[in-house]
Amino acid sequence: MDRLSALDASFLYGETPESPMHVAGLAIFEPPSADTEVFAAFRDHVKSRLHLVPFFQRKLALAPIQLDHPVWVHDDNLDLDYHFRHVSLPKPGTLEQLETLVARLHMILLDRTRPLWQYYVIEGLEGGGFAIYIKMHHAGIDGGAGMAALPIIFATSPDPEPVAVPAPPAKDSRTPEIFELISDSYAKFFNQQREFYNSWPDIGKAIAKVGQRVTKDLANPPRMMPLAPKTLFNASLSSQRSFGTCTISLREAKSIAKQTKSKLNDVVMTISAGAMRRYLEMRNGLPEGPLIAAIPVSLRKAGNADMNNQVTAMLCNLATDISDPIRRLQAIVASSADSKQRLDDIRDVIPTDMTWLGAPIIITGLARLLNQARLAERLPAIVNVLISNVPGPKEPLYCAGAKMVNYFPVSIPSNGSVLNITVQSYLDNLDFGLIACRAAVPDIERMVEFLTAEFGRLKEAANRASPSKAKTIQIKETKAARRSAI
């Protein structure tokens, strides 16, 4: 019986009409050949590869009276007309029109009686290209698993070789009996208690390391992570979304990281922090204290491509109280290094699965209460924004013979932290996808403008700090690149 882990199931329990828990991607392609029927070609391509991604053919079966986490069962009646949709933009088919459409599609909940995914083939883009919006529920997939599936969903060459479809194995598509589900829940519960007791030596070591760090923090208070200030991003979610995209050069970002002796993720956080600083200044809402970001961290072992969630998060000071980009970068590097060391102390004992009998009812009720009572606006802020950087394909991908030029991630804003900035690398691109609650951030295009401007500021500052290497970095015409993408 393939029961969801506690981490996977938490994305189901936290879902409300105002807070859908699916993640998505927006892939943009060059114009196809004149005689290519893009929708039919893409649908046939994925249909022939459904067996390569188990997530495509499994749906949820709930535990009796929602006693425990749901289980996955095979869907014998996959309705491809539901999973594949075909739409066209009205003329002229601009990037802004595409972003607005994606924001609206991202508001729609997936049908839990079916496998939790949908693809929209979007034609009519300015310049003759097309796009594919990919929606998958976070209960079944995280960023690492999604990247492993991309070469299957699309293709690694313009003319991919046909995939031999094996004889269908026997699948358990029945909904398990009530007593079978209850018995499995209790067996899993007691097995986890045994595993918990067996892990006490590792837990003891982690507690000792945490204790040592707490002692150092008490002796040196400025090292401690400050509380997140309340900002306009710390609001309750509405069901409306705003979405924006931009692209910067991966090569140039890596060059900045090398010049400043930092890491690529530090560069991403620095320009994101600069954009949020400028946006809050524009809205007369910049707090005195620095914003705090939640940064997802993968728990996957090398080579693991399981279709589930294996992730935790760390907190990072974004130094938005510092206007100088280099000084801000240095502060982020120090905060990020400290957070990574703290996470390393406990990484090996972080649980991703736990049977909590009654969790579906309790956590779902709390999620709805949080939204209905607008508690996010009354409670203290924990973080202000989630910033994620996902390594993507280094080789080109294709659909219907056309080359992919961009892959913009579309993630999840959350109650109390209504802005999400996710970055996906692809070839020499760092493709930014910004998704937010439209009620709180109606003008997300301004944040996009500030991102590209902050990238330019950081490049210039890095060049001044390392003049001998100034000629190695060229400012990319980001806005023009965005237009040429479609």
Secondary structure, 3 states (H helix, E strand, C coil): CEECCHHHHHHHHCCECCECCEEEEEEEECCCCCCCCHHHHHHHHHHCCHHHCHHHHEEEECCHHHCCCCEEEECCCCCHHHHEEEEECCCCCCHHHHHHHHHHHCCCCCCCCCCCEEEEEEECCCCCCEEEEEEEECCCCCHHHHHHHHHHHCECCCCCCCCCCCCCCCCCCCCCCHHHHHHHHHHHHHHHHHHHHHCHHHHHHHHHHHHHHHHHHHHCHHHCCCCCCCCCCCCCCCCCEEEEEEEEEHHHHHHHHHHCCCCHHHHHHHHHHHHHHHHHHHCCCCCCCCCEEEEEEECCCCCCCCCCCCEEEEEEECCCCCCCHHHHHHHHHHHHHHHHHHHHHHHHHCCCCCCCCCHHHHHHHHHHHHHHCCHHHCCCCCCCEEEEEECCCCCCCEECCEEEEEEEEECCCECCECEEEEEEEECCEEEEEEEEECCCCCCHHHHHHHHHHHHHHHHHHHHHHCHHHHHHCCCCCHHHHHHHHC
